[in-house]
């Protein structure tokens, strides 16, 4: 249930929507045993996951969002699209990403731990899976100008990368505070040929960059496609981005079968800001209810402080960025500022899929503090020789918070590399 | 049920001047005085902005006034308190404009009842789309004699315009160009063919043109294609610490209604 932080506030009592049964025709030929017949956790015809989601868009965005809604499935399920998408994932992104059995970390925790190495993808995170998909889609829609928002800069870099790959104009909106905090990524985007526009409104972070990208789209409705970086925003974005990221769990199933003899792990852990890597890691396991799904939010300085980004722990239902989901807000419905040491997780909302998984209890959501996360970074670095991104280390930190049996198979989605966070690590650990 | 918006459009067919301002700006308690002065100086309809932290359909001017209004302590609760006795002194139609989330947290039904009690005639909630409105809220709005004003843009298809026309009560808010508010696109740049196309559709509802109306010339031009026009960013930019609200509003409306 939604935490009753505003007990007198009405929840969202909506009429029950359709069951959203949709036969997925996605069959890359690799994973015959996968059940593509998701029912309870797939988006319905109106773009809802239970009571969350939808397309709460101003009329100025209607034509673009409606076109996407009408065409995205037909495009991404076409043979030509799948062929090019799969080819680029393989030859350009470097997929499949390995599933690595972390033996010393397993020994430390007394349970089997596998790492899904999204950090080894080109550009250092899972973000490229989505931007590759969306750039191909944008081409199909005849768009010649790409816009994106970015927080830490990972999605901005992934977008600038695919725009360079395809020779398409790219504009990235980034909060002015993040521009100064994430200078190397800003320079990388510029080198890739993108224009980076600092956003000075609000608190000058990810939420404000998203507002500004939406304003750009309103002002440029003809030639522009907006590449949203997470499973947020109006329908069909949450579903579309989840589908592009679902390659993560598709590969996991195959790799688990090879390495453990079963495609089902005991549990999967992934960090959650907007929730795109978690959506990808959970996707093909949603209906396999024996697999425990755990999302880990950023507690920041603690969920009982004002400096947190743990939306599901402290948030309440509301509408932001064209989606009905769980939000961090005050009693007047004004959005409050999230905080986390990790710029990629400080978003005051969460994808509607995750709000639904939380509400139905299908997934469990924990929160890890900055301090716990930094310790988890050091532990992985020194046990396995892998320096994880701050975001991904939230999932690692959760290993201290759950009960694991020796025979359990735990999969951590290691969503990104720590290269971008070296300055923070060196400052903190004093090397 | 007769609504002041319908009365206005029945009585006046052209040159309707509608003005938007952000409640709580420039100061928290200016709301009532601004409304009274706008009416006194000949404005026909007022849109009272309920500030939101993330106004995605608004340009820099209204973003800034919203931010200041929120810092000043504005909220829907405070606004309703300020407007409690507004109908003792003001008789022109009043419309509340803002984003859905604050209304949601206040409670949609309670919000509509309160509007009815105070004498608010309509709402403009850009991020409450037509299908969600019809499915979830239409009845509550109707029960409270509250018109939810819908928008159309140059990209809106003819079929959808017809649908919006059918669902509309009061008037249709015709966004002049594809933009956020106050984006600096001038009415001169607007495609007359869009205006003419809509005019020739013979819609059931009257139209007001908004976005990009900033002076007498743009107002007069827009009025050729609709019953009137809406001014927002230009009005909220006209406040100046050195000039009293009464004088500043009088000057602004005079400039708007008088050719150079």
Interface residues (C-beta under 8 A of the other chain):
Chain A: X6 X9 X10 X14 X15 X46 X54 X55 X56 X57 X58 X59 X60 X62 X63 X64 X201 X202 X207 X211 X214 X215 X218 X219 X220 X221 X222 X316 X317 X318 X319 X320 X321 X322 X327 X329 X331 X332 X333 X334 X335
Chain B: X52 X53 X54 X55 X56 X57 X58 X59 X60 X63 X67 X70 X75 X76 X77 X99 X100 X101 X102 X103 X104 X105 X106 X107 X126 X127 X128 X129 X130 X131 X132 X135 X136 X150 X151 X152 X153 X155 X156 X157 X160 X175 X178 X179 X180 X183
